[in-house]
Amino acid sequence: MPVSRPAIFSPTARPSTSLLTDKYELTMLQAALAEGTAERHCVFEAFTRRLPAGRRYGVLAGTGRFLEALTQFKFAEEELEFLARTAVVNASTIDYLANYRFAGNITGYAEGEMFFPGSVLLQVEGTFAECVLLETLLLSILNYDSAVASAASRMTSAAVDRPCLEMGARRAHEQAAVAAARAAMIAGFAATSNLEAGYRYGLPTIGTAAHAFTLLHDDELTAFRAQVATLGTGTTLLVDTYEVRQGVRNAIEAGGTGLGAVRLDSGDLGMTAVEVRQQLNALGASGTKITVTSDLDEYAIASLAAVPVDSYGVGTSLVTGSGAPTCGMVYKLVSRANSSGVLEPVAKFSAGKPSRGGRKGAARRLDSGGRAIEEVLITGDDGAVAAWLPAFDDLRALHVPLVMDGAVDSRWVGESGVERATRRHADSRAELPRGARRLSAGDPCIPTVQLAI
């Protein structure tokens, strides 16, 4: 008699993203459909009330991933059957969901842009039914990706011109690892070890060998010769499986004085790197570079600034946001049509968790040298705010169109979206005031103010 076996779960087996949400999004929809308010015109905004303690700026990442997920946010037979079988919502709500497609508009900060407390990062406009269902998907992506990008930006700032390499896949959920690699690249990392990220987004990939490859062989020199024979002299040899000085000698014997690099993964990286640089130079391998890994974060990278290190491999601290694994972003209804169909502002007044009512524009005020001095929220009549454009050269508008009438702007997704976001981050970070990149704890480097029009 055949044995019944459970189906094997695959994270890519079901392309729909519609169930990557919380149940209360659907129960709110059911109630709104029943009372006739589901089709009211609404504006939702995503923002963060504060930065993680001591941080001076944040970096927006994940916008492209959210837009990609939005195109798959639809309820097919499989999802609808689950909702019916588990009585999540009633039959009339399931009928609505069967035809659900987001047909509204989304504007927001360009991915890679810096943000500050109160920055209106994304503005989602459409019917209540269309917009409310997107809350969890939007926040789960933006909160994680932006946390990684914000940490990555601090790391690449500390590294200055030395490349940072993303190596965090083994320290995160397998899909989060792909997202983290993408976010790190936007914030200035040079390459990733994650092949799936390389495949999806055209990112450069790196990697050579771990300690296991050395331990596989009878001795270190044999292992190094085998690696060089296969990967060429441009490879990187890991020299601290046993004794570092002997490891360096074996590396140069195996790869010659033209060996690409050696990697250090343990001990006092600063002192060891100085000694290895001296040893390499003495062996005639002055062009052989030194890569360091081993639980690096932005502070460790900064501490190695005066040490002869050529690149940094970062893992755990990066994929966990270097102590700030989320950005605290929220998604709030700020305007909705009243019973007469007139759009009016709404806000919550909860203690410690208020929101600002009404649609808001966004701009950054720059001084005569092009340095940011204020984050500006544009407030006023809804129509005026929606049509607002900067009238003075010292204001740079921050909102760009991302989705129009349900159609995603393809410039912000895929490989080209990552390239665009990477450029935006570099330009935006260059606008920060002097001192904004310091790692010491401090307040946001520019204030957030309101400009009524």
Residue, then its C-alpha position, 0 to 999 in steps of 0.5 A: m500500500p503506497v505511503s501518503r507523503p506531505a507535499i514539499f514546500s517550495p518558496t517559489a512554487r506559488p508565484s502569488t504574493s497575495l498571502l504575504t499579508d496579515k489576516y486583518e487586512l482582509t477582515m477590514l476589507q470584508a467589513a468595508l465591502a459590507e458597509g459600502t466604504a470599500e470604494r472610498h478614495c484614499v491616500f496612504e503614506a509610509f514613513t518612520r517616526r524616528l531613526p534607530a537610536g544614534r543613527r543620523y540618516g536612513v537609506l530607502a531600499g526595497t522599493g523595486r522589490f515591492l513593485e515586483a511583488l505588487t505585480q504578483f499580488k493577485f488571488a488565484e484559485e489556490e489562494l481563494e480556496f484557502l481563504a474559503r476553506t479556513a473561513v478567513v473571509n466570506a463568499s462576497t469578499i472572496d468574489y471581490l478578491a478573485n478580480y483584485r488588481f491594484a489600479g491606483n497610483i504610487t509615488g515616493y522617494a527614489e530607491g537609494e534615497m536618504f530618509f529622516p524622521g517623518s519622510v513620506l517614503l511612499q504614497v499609495e492612492g486608490t480605493f480603500a479596498e485597493c490600498v489597505l491590502l498592501e500594508t503588510l507586503l509593503l512594510s515587510i519589504l521596506n523595513y528589512d531592506s532599508a535596515v540592511a541598506s542603512a547599515a551597509s551605507r555606514m559600512t561603505s562610508a567607513a571603508v571609504d574607497r576600499p570595497c565591501l563584499e557582502m557575505g551574509a547568506r549563511r546568517a539569514h533566511e534564504q530569501a532574506a539573504v537575496a534581499a540583503a545582497r540587493a540592498a547592500m549593493i544599492a548602498g555601495f557594496a561591490a559584490t555579493s557571494n549570493l548566486e541567486a542575487g547575482y542571477r536575479y539582479g545582475l550583481p557581481t559575485i565573489g567567492t573562492a574557498a573556505h577552510a574546509f577545502t584546505l582541511l580536505h587536503d593532506d597539507e595546506l600547500t597542496a590545497f593552495r596549489a589545487q585552488v590556483a590550478t583551477l581558479g588561476t593566480g588571481t584567486t584569493l587564498l585563505v591563509d589562517t587555517y593553521e599558522v598565518r605566516q606559514g600560510v602566507r609562505n605557502a600561498i606565494e609558493a603556490g600562486g607566485t608573486g602575482l597571487g591575487a589576494v590572501r584572506l584573513d578570517s580570525g584573530d587580531l585582524g589589524m595586527t595580523a594584516v600589518e604583519v602579512r603586508q610586511q611578509l608579502n612585500a618581503l616575498g616580492a608579492s607587493g601587489t597581492k591584496i589582503t581581504v579581511t572577514s570575521d564578524l565585521d561591522e562598521y566600527a570594525i571597518a573604521s578601526l582598520a582604516a589605517v591598516p594595510v587592508d584592501s577589502y572587507g567581507v561582511g556578513t552577520s552584522l550586515v544582514t541584521g541591520s548592524g543592531a537595527p534590524t528594522c526601520g520602524m516604518v508604518y503605513k497610515l491612512v492620511s486622507r479619505a473621501n467623506s460620505s459626500g465624496v470629498l477628500e479630507p485629511v484624517a489622522k490618529f492621535s494615539a499617545g507616542k504614535p501620532s500621524r499627520g493628516g493630509r497628503k504631503g509632498a517632499a523636498r530637501r533643502l540644499d545650501s549654496g554648496g549643494r549640502a542638505i540642510e532640511e527635509v521639507l514636508i509640503t502641506g496644504d490643500d490636497g490638490a495644491v500639494a499633489a501638483w506642487l513643484p519646487a519654485f526655488d533652486d534650493l529645494r529638490a523634489l523627492h517624490v517620483p512616480l512609481v505606479m500609474d493607474g496600476a502600471v508599474d514603471s519598469r525603470w525601478v525594477g530588475e537589474s536596471g532598478v538596482e543600478r538606478a538606486t545605486r546611483r541615487h544613493a551615491d548622489s544622495r549621500a554626497e549631499l549630506p552635511r559634513g559630519a553626517r557619516r560619523l559613527s558616533a551616536g547623534d541626532p538626525c543630521i538634518p531636521t524635518v520641517q513643514l512648508a505650508i502652501 
